[in-house]
Amino acid sequence: MRRSSWRWTLKDDRERLKTPRPHSVWPGLRPQGRGLRTGLTVCGVVAVLSLGMTGTAAPRDAARTPPRAPRPAPELVRIRFWTAPDHTRLVFDLSGPPPVEPQFRLAGPTSYEISIPKMRKSIAVTSEFVGDSLVADIFPSVSDSGVLVRVGLKQATTPLAFVLAAADGIPDRIVIDVPAPPNPQADLKLEQQLTEIKKSKRLVVAIDPGHGGDDTGALGYRRLPEADVVLAIAKKLRWELEQISGVSAFLTRAGDYFIPLRKRIELARKYQADIMISIHCNASRNRDATGTEVYFLSLTGATDEASRSFAEAENAADLIGGVPRETGDDLLGILFDLKQNDTVRRSSELAENLVDALRDEDRLSTRGVKQAGFVVLKAPEIPSVLVETAFISNPREAAMLKDAQFQSKVAERLADGVQAYMKNHARSASN
Ligand SMILES: [Zn+2]
């Protein structure tokens, strides 16, 4: 329970990232927020100008204006949840920061309580039936001090809760991760499966669909969420790869839930992956931007300014999805030795193979192989690439990305690229 509550601001992390995330707008919130701020500024300027034009000084008794009514307490406005294989995430969206630190406690072996003093509850917020293997239901209620939310757990476990401050269009939130208890039987089964795969000298591919859960990724043309598109392509790619003799494929994410970037690398390691392919969609404020590009890790800096900006956007996933600070920067500061340089060389080959294969898809223009500091590419021993399939912000490419046939074509091309990589390595191994 020591880590049951803490707080930090997303702003700090964003300043570390230097430039703002150009995509992944929180659904429906950022545009209104910005509009409101702009509107106030404009109104302020108009007020000053009109005083100047009439030459009227502010009335002396302005101080007697009755004081403004105190601001109403912030509200719990929405409860959302996602089921992942190893945890269930509950997110409480708030209209403002909690005036008093929320209290988190186990009220019984299968009852978890969140008390948020001086908070109101929107009438739209009602009890939720979750019904997965970890959480039964969520009961929000109004208490004497504020809002009390009781979470019915399916089994005895200690949830991890944290408060995230609003920033850049994302509302204040309380996040509760309910972890699944360790499952030694499942771990043993996976170990046996991996031993079998390794015996048959298979190439193991970790396919990593970006984003998921409370991180929708870029919201593209007509608000098409990147997270959904890349999951569909990743599943199709897994199917394609499983058809190739000697190849086995795993997904880091098989449903709509959030996984921190470093956890994705951990999963690739757990599957003893030989290569990792992270699937994303590109986004730009310039709606005319189109094309596909494949990235591998840069040890020295991004190929160009746009690549740096795309990497920062993708790296912000942990800020959008929200991870406790302790799980932070261990891999960011990693030192690369000679072996890791070899990994980067192989990553570059894989990127070339994938781009060459994607050239065969007539509807895509290729922007080539590029380098940038994507966090998800930092597994020191696994050659890793990140495919920005197409621009979800471009109307024509968004329509393509949504189309199941196009998704299958992209998956086929990527599988061709993996086969080319395999052949090259079989050749270099036999020489
Ligand atoms: Zn992305």
Residues whose N, C-alpha, C, O or C-beta is under 5 A from the ligand:
A	BS01	ZN	G210 G217 H280 C281 E314
